[in-house]
Amino acid sequence: AFAIKIAARMLEEGIYVTGFGFPVVPEGAARVRVQISDALSYEDMDTCLQAFEKVGRELGVLSAA
């Protein structure tokens, strides 16, 4: 599933998220689960968002803006 591919790439970037696809969720409703804690710093959050942007662009989920 595409969400699992995203999760694998995010892990390569040092960010642990979980990808879910069918049959865990309905066909076509794949998701990426992110758990956020107040133990994370603003720097941690920025790092995570930058990784999501990088991976999203690589995999064609985000376009250049």
PQR file of N, CA, C, O and H, with PARSE charges and radii, in Angstrom:
ATOM      1  N   ALA A   1       0.838  -1.184   0.000 -0.4000 1.5000
ATOM      2  CA  ALA A   1       0.000   0.000   0.000 -0.0000 2.0000
ATOM      3  C   ALA A   1       0.885   1.250   0.000  0.5500 1.7000
ATOM      4  O   ALA A   1       2.010   1.233   0.499 -0.5500 1.4000
ATOM      5  N   PHE A   2       0.362   2.311  -0.559 -0.4000 1.5000
ATOM      6  CA  PHE A   2       1.109   3.556  -0.687 -0.0000 2.0000
ATOM      7  C   PHE A   2       1.470   4.133   0.675  0.5500 1.7000
ATOM      8  O   PHE A   2       2.566   4.665   0.851 -0.5500 1.4000
ATOM      9  H   PHE A   2      -0.552   2.326  -0.965  0.4000 1.0000
ATOM     10  N   ALA A   3       0.559   4.031   1.638 -0.4000 1.5000
ATOM     11  CA  ALA A   3       0.829   4.563   2.982 -0.0000 2.0000
ATOM     12  C   ALA A   3       2.006   3.832   3.629  0.5500 1.7000
ATOM     13  O   ALA A   3       2.776   4.439   4.373 -0.5500 1.4000
ATOM     14  H   ALA A   3      -0.331   3.599   1.494  0.4000 1.0000
ATOM     15  N   ILE A   4       2.146   2.570   3.358 -0.4000 1.5000
ATOM     16  CA  ILE A   4       3.258   1.799   3.914 -0.0000 2.0000
ATOM     17  C   ILE A   4       4.569   2.227   3.262  0.5500 1.7000
ATOM     18  O   ILE A   4       5.611   2.250   3.918 -0.5500 1.4000
ATOM     19  H   ILE A   4       1.520   2.077   2.753  0.4000 1.0000
ATOM     20  N   LYS A   5       4.522   2.561   1.990 -0.4000 1.5000
ATOM     21  CA  LYS A   5       5.707   3.083   1.296 -0.0000 2.0000
ATOM     22  C   LYS A   5       6.123   4.427   1.902  0.5500 1.7000
ATOM     23  O   LYS A   5       7.310   4.681   2.110 -0.5500 1.4000
ATOM     24  H   LYS A   5       3.676   2.542   1.458  0.4000 1.0000
ATOM     25  N   ILE A   6       5.147   5.275   2.178 -0.4000 1.5000
ATOM     26  CA  ILE A   6       5.440   6.566   2.811 -0.0000 2.0000
ATOM     27  C   ILE A   6       6.082   6.337   4.176  0.5500 1.7000
ATOM     28  O   ILE A   6       7.082   6.973   4.508 -0.5500 1.4000
ATOM     29  H   ILE A   6       4.183   5.069   2.009  0.4000 1.0000
ATOM     30  N   ALA A   7       5.510   5.432   4.964 -0.4000 1.5000
ATOM     31  CA  ALA A   7       6.044   5.145   6.296 -0.0000 2.0000
ATOM     32  C   ALA A   7       7.482   4.632   6.213  0.5500 1.7000
ATOM     33  O   ALA A   7       8.317   5.004   7.037 -0.5500 1.4000
ATOM     34  H   ALA A   7       4.698   4.915   4.695  0.4000 1.0000
ATOM     35  N   ALA A   8       7.775   3.790   5.238 -0.4000 1.5000
ATOM     36  CA  ALA A   8       9.136   3.261   5.072 -0.0000 2.0000
ATOM     37  C   ALA A   8      10.111   4.387   4.731  0.5500 1.7000
ATOM     38  O   ALA A   8      11.213   4.438   5.276 -0.5500 1.4000
ATOM     39  H   ALA A   8       7.096   3.487   4.569  0.4000 1.0000
ATOM     40  N   ARG A   9       9.714   5.282   3.840 -0.4000 1.5000
ATOM     41  CA  ARG A   9      10.578   6.423   3.483 -0.0000 2.0000
ATOM     42  C   ARG A   9      10.770   7.369   4.653  0.5500 1.7000
ATOM     43  O   ARG A   9      11.864   7.896   4.859 -0.5500 1.4000
ATOM     44  H   ARG A   9       8.819   5.241   3.397  0.4000 1.0000
ATOM     45  N   MET A  10       9.706   7.586   5.423 -0.4000 1.5000
ATOM     46  CA  MET A  10       9.819   8.451   6.593 -0.0000 2.0000
ATOM     47  C   MET A  10      10.810   7.861   7.596  0.5500 1.7000
ATOM     48  O   MET A  10      11.589   8.596   8.202 -0.5500 1.4000
ATOM     49  H   MET A  10       8.818   7.158   5.256  0.4000 1.0000
ATOM     50  N   LEU A  11      10.785   6.548   7.774 -0.4000 1.5000
ATOM     51  CA  LEU A  11      11.727   5.903   8.682 -0.0000 2.0000
ATOM     52  C   LEU A  11      13.162   6.108   8.194  0.5500 1.7000
ATOM     53  O   LEU A  11      14.072   6.306   8.999 -0.5500 1.4000
ATOM     54  H   LEU A  11      10.152   5.950   7.281  0.4000 1.0000
ATOM     55  N   GLU A  12      13.360   6.060   6.878 -0.4000 1.5000
ATOM     56  CA  GLU A  12      14.691   6.339   6.321 -0.0000 2.0000
ATOM     57  C   GLU A  12      15.131   7.767   6.653  0.5500 1.7000
ATOM     58  O   GLU A  12      16.325   8.051   6.742 -0.5500 1.4000
ATOM     59  H   GLU A  12      12.621   5.899   6.224  0.4000 1.0000
ATOM     60  N   GLU A  13      14.158   8.659   6.835 -0.4000 1.5000
ATOM     61  CA  GLU A  13      14.446  10.053   7.195 -0.0000 2.0000
ATOM     62  C   GLU A  13      14.545  10.233   8.714  0.5500 1.7000
ATOM     63  O   GLU A  13      14.767  11.342   9.199 -0.5500 1.4000
ATOM     64  H   GLU A  13      13.188   8.428   6.763  0.4000 1.0000
ATOM     65  N   GLY A  14      14.380   9.135   9.460 -0.4000 1.5000
ATOM     66  CA  GLY A  14      14.505   9.193  10.910 -0.0000 2.0000
ATOM     67  C   GLY A  14      13.219   9.503  11.654  0.5500 1.7000
ATOM     68  O   GLY A  14      13.243   9.825  12.842 -0.5500 1.4000
ATOM     69  H   GLY A  14      14.200   8.234   9.067  0.4000 1.0000
ATOM     70  N   ILE A  15      12.085   9.403  10.945 -0.4000 1.5000
ATOM     71  CA  ILE A  15      10.785   9.692  11.548 -0.0000 2.0000
ATOM     72  C   ILE A  15       9.960   8.414  11.539  0.5500 1.7000
ATOM     73  O   ILE A  15       9.729   7.824  10.484 -0.5500 1.4000
ATOM     74  H   ILE A  15      12.066   9.142   9.980  0.4000 1.0000
ATOM     75  N   TYR A  16       9.514   7.985  12.728 -0.4000 1.5000
ATOM     76  CA  TYR A  16       8.714   6.768  12.822 -0.0000 2.0000
ATOM     77  C   TYR A  16       7.233   7.109  12.760  0.5500 1.7000
ATOM     78  O   TYR A  16       6.701   7.783  13.642 -0.5500 1.4000
ATOM     79  H   TYR A  16       9.702   8.465  13.586  0.4000 1.0000
ATOM     80  N   VAL A  17       6.582   6.643  11.721 -0.4000 1.5000
ATOM     81  CA  VAL A  17       5.133   6.729  11.565 -0.0000 2.0000
ATOM     82  C   VAL A  17       4.661   5.343  11.132  0.5500 1.7000
ATOM     83  O   VAL A  17       5.473   4.501  10.750 -0.5500 1.4000
ATOM     84  H   VAL A  17       7.014   6.095  11.004  0.4000 1.0000
ATOM     85  N   THR A  18       3.376   5.109  11.190 -0.4000 1.5000
ATOM     86  CA  THR A  18       2.834   3.810  10.823 -0.0000 2.0000
ATOM     87  C   THR A  18       1.902   3.966   9.630  0.5500 1.7000
ATOM     88  O   THR A  18       1.021   4.826   9.627 -0.5500 1.4000
ATOM     89  H   THR A  18       2.716   5.794  11.500  0.4000 1.0000
ATOM     90  N   GLY A  19       2.102   3.131   8.622 -0.4000 1.5000
ATOM     91  CA  GLY A  19       1.222   3.128   7.458 -0.0000 2.0000
ATOM     92  C   GLY A  19       0.193   2.015   7.577  0.5500 1.7000
ATOM     93  O   GLY A  19       0.528   0.893   7.959 -0.5500 1.4000
ATOM     94  H   GLY A  19       2.818   2.433   8.625  0.4000 1.0000
ATOM     95  N   PHE A  20      -1.055   2.320   7.252 -0.4000 1.5000
ATOM     96  CA  PHE A  20      -2.128   1.339   7.275 -0.0000 2.0000
ATOM     97  C   PHE A  20      -2.762   1.258   5.900  0.5500 1.7000
ATOM     98  O   PHE A  20      -3.029   2.282   5.272 -0.5500 1.4000
ATOM     99  H   PHE A  20      -1.327   3.231   6.941  0.4000 1.0000
ATOM    100  N   GLY A  21      -2.999   0.063   5.438 -0.4000 1.5000
ATOM    101  CA  GLY A  21      -3.684  -0.156   4.174 -0.0000 2.0000
ATOM    102  C   GLY A  21      -4.708  -1.271   4.333  0.5500 1.7000
ATOM    103  O   GLY A  21      -4.914  -1.788   5.431 -0.5500 1.4000
ATOM    104  H   GLY A  21      -2.782  -0.769   5.948  0.4000 1.0000
ATOM    105  N   PHE A  22      -5.335  -1.629   3.242 -0.4000 1.5000
ATOM    106  CA  PHE A  22      -6.309  -2.717   3.221 -0.0000 2.0000
ATOM    107  C   PHE A  22      -5.618  -4.003   3.658  0.5500 1.7000
ATOM    108  O   PHE A  22      -4.508  -4.246   3.185 -0.5500 1.4000
ATOM    109  H   PHE A  22      -5.167  -1.208   2.350  0.4000 1.0000
ATOM    110  N   PRO A  23      -6.167  -4.828   4.501 -0.5600 1.5000
ATOM    111  CA  PRO A  23      -7.539  -4.876   5.014  0.2800 2.0000
ATOM    112  C   PRO A  23      -7.737  -4.175   6.357  0.5500 1.7000
ATOM    113  O   PRO A  23      -8.830  -4.239   6.919 -0.5500 1.4000
ATOM    114  N   VAL A  24      -6.712  -3.509   6.885 -0.4000 1.5000
ATOM    115  CA  VAL A  24      -6.853  -2.814   8.170 -0.0000 2.0000
ATOM    116  C   VAL A  24      -7.835  -1.649   8.043  0.5500 1.7000
ATOM    117  O   VAL A  24      -8.623  -1.389   8.952 -0.5500 1.4000
ATOM    118  H   VAL A  24      -5.824  -3.457   6.428  0.4000 1.0000
ATOM    119  N   VAL A  25      -7.781  -0.959   6.918 -0.4000 1.5000
ATOM    120  CA  VAL A  25      -8.730   0.111   6.612 -0.0000 2.0000
ATOM    121  C   VAL A  25      -9.382  -0.230   5.275  0.5500 1.7000
ATOM    122  O   VAL A  25      -8.846  -1.049   4.530 -0.5500 1.4000
ATOM    123  H   VAL A  25      -7.141  -1.171   6.180  0.4000 1.0000
ATOM    124  N   PRO A  26     -10.526   0.376   4.952 -0.5600 1.5000
ATOM    125  CA  PRO A  26     -11.190   0.054   3.686  0.2800 2.0000
ATOM    126  C   PRO A  26     -10.290   0.308   2.469  0.5500 1.7000
ATOM    127  O   PRO A  26      -9.434   1.192   2.486 -0.5500 1.4000
ATOM    128  N   GLU A  27     -10.502  -0.479   1.428 -0.4000 1.5000
ATOM    129  CA  GLU A  27      -9.774  -0.305   0.167 -0.0000 2.0000
ATOM    130  C   GLU A  27      -9.854   1.143  -0.270  0.5500 1.7000
ATOM    131  O   GLU A  27     -10.937   1.728  -0.305 -0.5500 1.4000
ATOM    132  H   GLU A  27     -11.198  -1.197   1.415  0.4000 1.0000
ATOM    133  N   GLY A  28      -8.694   1.732  -0.608 -0.4000 1.5000
ATOM    134  CA  GLY A  28      -8.644   3.112  -1.062 -0.0000 2.0000
ATOM    135  C   GLY A  28      -8.613   4.139   0.062  0.5500 1.7000
ATOM    136  O   GLY A  28      -8.669   5.342  -0.194 -0.5500 1.4000
ATOM    137  H   GLY A  28      -7.815   1.256  -0.579  0.4000 1.0000
ATOM    138  N   ALA A  29      -8.525   3.674   1.305 -0.4000 1.5000
ATOM    139  CA  ALA A  29      -8.542   4.603   2.443 -0.0000 2.0000
ATOM    140  C   ALA A  29      -7.266   4.470   3.281  0.5500 1.7000
ATOM    141  O   ALA A  29      -7.304   4.621   4.503 -0.5500 1.4000
ATOM    142  H   ALA A  29      -8.480   2.697   1.513  0.4000 1.0000
ATOM    143  N   ALA A  30      -6.152   4.190   2.631 -0.4000 1.5000
ATOM    144  CA  ALA A  30      -4.884   4.034   3.349 -0.0000 2.0000
ATOM    145  C   ALA A  30      -4.551   5.300   4.116  0.5500 1.7000
ATOM    146  O   ALA A  30      -4.899   6.404   3.696 -0.5500 1.4000
ATOM    147  H   ALA A  30      -6.121   4.067   1.639  0.4000 1.0000
ATOM    148  N   ARG A  31      -3.869   5.131   5.253 -0.4000 1.5000
ATOM    149  CA  ARG A  31      -3.526   6.282   6.082 -0.0000 2.0000
ATOM    150  C   ARG A  31      -2.142   6.127   6.691  0.5500 1.7000
ATOM    151  O   ARG A  31      -1.585   5.032   6.772 -0.5500 1.4000
ATOM    152  H   ARG A  31      -3.587   4.234   5.594  0.4000 1.0000
ATOM    153  N   VAL A  32      -1.623   7.238   7.104 -0.4000 1.5000
ATOM    154  CA  VAL A  32      -0.364   7.281   7.847 -0.0000 2.0000
ATOM    155  C   VAL A  32      -0.703   7.828   9.232  0.5500 1.7000
ATOM    156  O   VAL A  32      -1.273   8.911   9.364 -0.5500 1.4000
ATOM    157  H   VAL A  32      -2.076   8.127   7.038  0.4000 1.0000
ATOM    158  N   ARG A  33      -0.342   7.061  10.260 -0.4000 1.5000
ATOM    159  CA  ARG A  33      -0.614   7.501  11.636 -0.0000 2.0000
ATOM    160  C   ARG A  33       0.627   8.148  12.226  0.5500 1.7000
ATOM    161  O   ARG A  33       1.732   7.607  12.166 -0.5500 1.4000
ATOM    162  H   ARG A  33       0.121   6.182  10.153  0.4000 1.0000
ATOM    163  N   VAL A  34       0.408   9.313  12.793 -0.4000 1.5000
ATOM    164  CA  VAL A  34       1.464  10.074  13.456 -0.0000 2.0000
ATOM    165  C   VAL A  34       1.019  10.283  14.899  0.5500 1.7000
ATOM    166  O   VAL A  34      -0.105  10.723  15.141 -0.5500 1.4000
ATOM    167  H   VAL A  34      -0.489   9.752  12.842  0.4000 1.0000
ATOM    168  N   GLN A  35       1.876   9.977  15.846 -0.4000 1.5000
ATOM    169  CA  GLN A  35       1.552  10.241  17.246 -0.0000 2.0000
ATOM    170  C   GLN A  35       2.452  11.369  17.735  0.5500 1.7000
ATOM    171  O   GLN A  35       3.676  11.306  17.620 -0.5500 1.4000
ATOM    172  H   GLN A  35       2.789   9.620  15.649  0.4000 1.0000
ATOM    173  N   ILE A  36       1.822  12.393  18.279 -0.4000 1.5000
ATOM    174  CA  ILE A  36       2.538  13.588  18.706 -0.0000 2.0000
ATOM    175  C   ILE A  36       2.437  13.708  20.222  0.5500 1.7000
ATOM    176  O   ILE A  36       1.384  13.462  20.811 -0.5500 1.4000
ATOM    177  H   ILE A  36       0.827  12.444  18.373  0.4000 1.0000
ATOM    178  N   SER A  37       3.534  14.084  20.832 -0.4000 1.5000
ATOM    179  CA  SER A  37       3.604  14.225  22.279 -0.0000 2.0000
ATOM    180  C   SER A  37       4.101  15.623  22.627  0.5500 1.7000
ATOM    181  O   SER A  37       4.842  16.232  21.856 -0.5500 1.4000
ATOM    182  H   SER A  37       4.389  14.284  20.353  0.4000 1.0000
ATOM    183  N   ASP A  38       3.699  16.124  23.771 -0.4000 1.5000
ATOM    184  CA  ASP A  38       4.210  17.433  24.161 -0.0000 2.0000
ATOM    185  C   ASP A  38       5.666  17.357  24.611  0.5500 1.7000
ATOM    186  O   ASP A  38       6.267  18.378  24.943 -0.5500 1.4000
ATOM    187  H   ASP A  38       3.097  15.629  24.397  0.4000 1.0000
ATOM    188  N   ALA A  39       6.229  16.159  24.623 -0.4000 1.5000
ATOM    189  CA  ALA A  39       7.658  15.996  24.901 -0.0000 2.0000
ATOM    190  C   ALA A  39       8.505  16.404  23.694  0.5500 1.7000
ATOM    191  O   ALA A  39       9.716  16.590  23.817 -0.5500 1.4000
ATOM    192  H   ALA A  39       5.741  15.330  24.353  0.4000 1.0000
ATOM    193  N   LEU A  40       7.868  16.541  22.531 -0.4000 1.5000
ATOM    194  CA  LEU A  40       8.581  16.944  21.324 -0.0000 2.0000
ATOM    195  C   LEU A  40       8.810  18.451  21.346  0.5500 1.7000
ATOM    196  O   LEU A  40       7.963  19.222  21.798 -0.5500 1.4000
ATOM    197  H   LEU A  40       6.885  16.389  22.432  0.4000 1.0000
ATOM    198  N   SER A  41       9.971  18.845  20.848 -0.4000 1.5000
ATOM    199  CA  SER A  41      10.284  20.273  20.764 -0.0000 2.0000
ATOM    200  C   SER A  41       9.762  20.836  19.439  0.5500 1.7000
ATOM    201  O   SER A  41       9.363  20.090  18.544 -0.5500 1.4000
ATOM    202  H   SER A  41      10.658  18.219  20.481  0.4000 1.0000
ATOM    203  N   TYR A  42       9.775  22.152  19.337 -0.4000 1.5000
ATOM    204  CA  TYR A  42       9.427  22.781  18.065 -0.0000 2.0000
ATOM    205  C   TYR A  42      10.399  22.332  16.982  0.5500 1.7000
ATOM    206  O   TYR A  42      10.005  22.160  15.828 -0.5500 1.4000
ATOM    207  H   TYR A  42      10.098  22.758  20.064  0.4000 1.0000
ATOM    208  N   GLU A  43      11.649  22.143  17.338 -0.4000 1.5000
ATOM    209  CA  GLU A  43      12.653  21.662  16.383 -0.0000 2.0000
ATOM    210  C   GLU A  43      12.294  20.251  15.909  0.5500 1.7000
ATOM    211  O   GLU A  43      12.408  19.950  14.721 -0.5500 1.4000
ATOM    212  H   GLU A  43      11.969  22.283  18.276  0.4000 1.0000
ATOM    213  N   ASP A  44      11.862  19.386  16.831 -0.4000 1.5000
ATOM    214  CA  ASP A  44      11.430  18.040  16.450 -0.0000 2.0000
ATOM    215  C   ASP A  44      10.279  18.110  15.451  0.5500 1.7000
ATOM    216  O   ASP A  44      10.274  17.401  14.445 -0.5500 1.4000
ATOM    217  H   ASP A  44      11.769  19.631  17.796  0.4000 1.0000
ATOM    218  N   MET A  45       9.303  18.972  15.740 -0.4000 1.5000
ATOM    219  CA  MET A  45       8.152  19.112  14.852 -0.0000 2.0000
ATOM    220  C   MET A  45       8.564  19.645  13.484  0.5500 1.7000
ATOM    221  O   MET A  45       8.074  19.168  12.460 -0.5500 1.4000
ATOM    222  H   MET A  45       9.306  19.548  16.557  0.4000 1.0000
ATOM    223  N   ASP A  46       9.461  20.630  13.458 -0.4000 1.5000
ATOM    224  CA  ASP A  46       9.956  21.158  12.187 -0.0000 2.0000
ATOM    225  C   ASP A  46      10.657  20.069  11.387  0.5500 1.7000
ATOM    226  O   ASP A  46      10.467  19.966  10.175 -0.5500 1.4000
ATOM    227  H   ASP A  46       9.859  21.017  14.289  0.4000 1.0000
ATOM    228  N   THR A  47      11.469  19.255  12.061 -0.4000 1.5000
ATOM    229  CA  THR A  47      12.181  18.154  11.398 -0.0000 2.0000
ATOM    230  C   THR A  47      11.190  17.179  10.780  0.5500 1.7000
ATOM    231  O   THR A  47      11.371  16.733   9.646 -0.5500 1.4000
ATOM    232  H   THR A  47      11.624  19.338  13.045  0.4000 1.0000
ATOM    233  N   CYS A  48      10.146  16.851  11.528 -0.4000 1.5000
ATOM    234  CA  CYS A  48       9.127  15.928  11.026 -0.0000 2.0000
ATOM    235  C   CYS A  48       8.404  16.511   9.811  0.5500 1.7000
ATOM    236  O   CYS A  48       8.213  15.822   8.810 -0.5500 1.4000
ATOM    237  H   CYS A  48       9.999  17.213  12.448  0.4000 1.0000
ATOM    238  N   LEU A  49       8.009  17.766   9.900 -0.4000 1.5000
ATOM    239  CA  LEU A  49       7.307  18.399   8.782 -0.0000 2.0000
ATOM    240  C   LEU A  49       8.189  18.497   7.541  0.5500 1.7000
ATOM    241  O   LEU A  49       7.712  18.312   6.422 -0.5500 1.4000
ATOM    242  H   LEU A  49       8.165  18.326  10.714  0.4000 1.0000
ATOM    243  N   GLN A  50       9.463  18.785   7.737 -0.4000 1.5000
ATOM    244  CA  GLN A  50      10.391  18.831   6.601 -0.0000 2.0000
ATOM    245  C   GLN A  50      10.532  17.464   5.960  0.5500 1.7000
ATOM    246  O   GLN A  50      10.602  17.356   4.736 -0.5500 1.4000
ATOM    247  H   GLN A  50       9.851  18.936   8.646  0.4000 1.0000
ATOM    248  N   ALA A  51      10.574  16.410   6.779 -0.4000 1.5000
ATOM    249  CA  ALA A  51      10.665  15.050   6.243 -0.0000 2.0000
ATOM    250  C   ALA A  51       9.399  14.695   5.469  0.5500 1.7000
ATOM    251  O   ALA A  51       9.475  14.107   4.390 -0.5500 1.4000
ATOM    252  H   ALA A  51      10.517  16.497   7.774  0.4000 1.0000
ATOM    253  N   PHE A  52       8.230  15.049   6.017 -0.4000 1.5000
ATOM    254  CA  PHE A  52       6.981  14.796   5.290 -0.0000 2.0000
ATOM    255  C   PHE A  52       6.972  15.541   3.958  0.5500 1.7000
ATOM    256  O   PHE A  52       6.534  14.995   2.945 -0.5500 1.4000
ATOM    257  H   PHE A  52       8.168  15.526   6.894  0.4000 1.0000
ATOM    258  N   GLU A  53       7.448  16.770   3.952 -0.4000 1.5000
ATOM    259  CA  GLU A  53       7.487  17.532   2.701 -0.0000 2.0000
ATOM    260  C   GLU A  53       8.424  16.865   1.693  0.5500 1.7000
ATOM    261  O   GLU A  53       8.068  16.701   0.526 -0.5500 1.4000
ATOM    262  H   GLU A  53       7.803  17.214   4.775  0.4000 1.0000
ATOM    263  N   LYS A  54       9.615  16.483   2.142 -0.4000 1.5000
ATOM    264  CA  LYS A  54      10.588  15.836   1.252 -0.0000 2.0000
ATOM    265  C   LYS A  54      10.029  14.543   0.670  0.5500 1.7000
ATOM    266  O   LYS A  54      10.072  14.329  -0.542 -0.5500 1.4000
ATOM    267  H   LYS A  54       9.904  16.617   3.090  0.4000 1.0000
ATOM    268  N   VAL A  55       9.508  13.687   1.537 -0.4000 1.5000
ATOM    269  CA  VAL A  55       8.971  12.396   1.092 -0.0000 2.0000
ATOM    270  C   VAL A  55       7.743  12.610   0.217  0.5500 1.7000
ATOM    271  O   VAL A  55       7.579  11.932  -0.797 -0.5500 1.4000
ATOM    272  H   VAL A  55       9.474  13.861   2.521  0.4000 1.0000
ATOM    273  N   GLY A  56       6.886  13.540   0.599 -0.4000 1.5000
ATOM    274  CA  GLY A  56       5.692  13.829  -0.194 -0.0000 2.0000
ATOM    275  C   GLY A  56       6.032  14.279  -1.607  0.5500 1.7000
ATOM    276  O   GLY A  56       5.369  13.878  -2.564 -0.5500 1.4000
ATOM    277  H   GLY A  56       7.019  14.091   1.423  0.4000 1.0000
ATOM    278  N   ARG A  57       7.052  15.102  -1.743 -0.4000 1.5000
ATOM    279  CA  ARG A  57       7.478  15.550  -3.081 -0.0000 2.0000
ATOM    280  C   ARG A  57       8.095  14.395  -3.863  0.5500 1.7000
ATOM    281  O   ARG A  57       7.806  14.222  -5.047 -0.5500 1.4000
ATOM    282  H   ARG A  57       7.591  15.428  -0.966  0.4000 1.0000
ATOM    283  N   GLU A  58       8.942  13.606  -3.207 -0.4000 1.5000
ATOM    284  CA  GLU A  58       9.570  12.461  -3.889 -0.0000 2.0000
ATOM    285  C   GLU A  58       8.521  11.486  -4.430  0.5500 1.7000
ATOM    286  O   GLU A  58       8.666  10.961  -5.534 -0.5500 1.4000
ATOM    287  H   GLU A  58       9.176  13.747  -2.245  0.4000 1.0000
ATOM    288  N   LEU A  59       7.467  11.249  -3.649 -0.4000 1.5000
ATOM    289  CA  LEU A  59       6.469  10.250  -4.032 -0.0000 2.0000
ATOM    290  C   LEU A  59       5.291  10.833  -4.798  0.5500 1.7000
ATOM    291  O   LEU A  59       4.339  10.124  -5.126 -0.5500 1.4000
ATOM    292  H   LEU A  59       7.349  11.676  -2.753  0.4000 1.0000
ATOM    293  N   GLY A  60       5.362  12.145  -5.084 -0.4000 1.5000
ATOM    294  CA  GLY A  60       4.339  12.758  -5.917 -0.0000 2.0000
ATOM    295  C   GLY A  60       3.043  13.120  -5.190  0.5500 1.7000
ATOM    296  O   GLY A  60       2.028  13.389  -5.832 -0.5500 1.4000
ATOM    297  H   GLY A  60       6.135  12.721  -4.817  0.4000 1.0000
ATOM    298  N   VAL A  61       3.072  13.129  -3.867 -0.4000 1.5000
ATOM    299  CA  VAL A  61       1.885  13.529  -3.107 -0.0000 2.0000
ATOM    300  C   VAL A  61       1.791  15.043  -3.056  0.5500 1.7000
ATOM    301  O   VAL A  61       0.693  15.601  -3.062 -0.5500 1.4000
ATOM    302  H   VAL A  61       3.896  12.911  -3.345  0.4000 1.0000
ATOM    303  N   LEU A  62       2.935  15.708  -3.007 -0.4000 1.5000
ATOM    304  CA  LEU A  62       3.002  17.182  -3.010 -0.0000 2.0000
ATOM    305  C   LEU A  62       3.672  17.654  -4.286  0.5500 1.7000
ATOM    306  O   LEU A  62       4.580  17.002  -4.803 -0.5500 1.4000
ATOM    307  H   LEU A  62       3.826  15.255  -3.002  0.4000 1.0000
ATOM    308  N   SER A  63       3.228  18.767  -4.779 -0.4000 1.5000
ATOM    309  CA  SER A  63       3.877  19.355  -5.949 -0.0000 2.0000
ATOM    310  C   SER A  63       4.639  20.604  -5.504  0.5500 1.7000
ATOM    311  O   SER A  63       4.408  21.126  -4.413 -0.5500 1.4000
ATOM    312  H   SER A  63       2.490  19.296  -4.359  0.4000 1.0000
ATOM    313  N   ALA A  64       5.532  21.069  -6.343 -0.4000 1.5000
ATOM    314  CA  ALA A  64       6.278  22.290  -6.041 -0.0000 2.0000
ATOM    315  C   ALA A  64       5.313  23.461  -5.985  0.5500 1.7000
ATOM    316  O   ALA A  64       4.443  23.603  -6.844 -0.5500 1.4000
ATOM    317  H   ALA A  64       5.720  20.646  -7.229  0.4000 1.0000
ATOM    318  N   ALA A  65       5.470  24.290  -4.981 -0.4000 1.5000
ATOM    319  CA  ALA A  65       4.569  25.440  -4.861 -0.0000 2.0000
ATOM    320  C   ALA A  65       5.370  26.706  -4.688  0.5500 1.7000
ATOM    321  O   ALA A  65       4.795  27.788  -4.568 -0.5500 1.4000
ATOM    322  H   ALA A  65       6.177  24.176  -4.283  0.4000 1.0000
TER
END
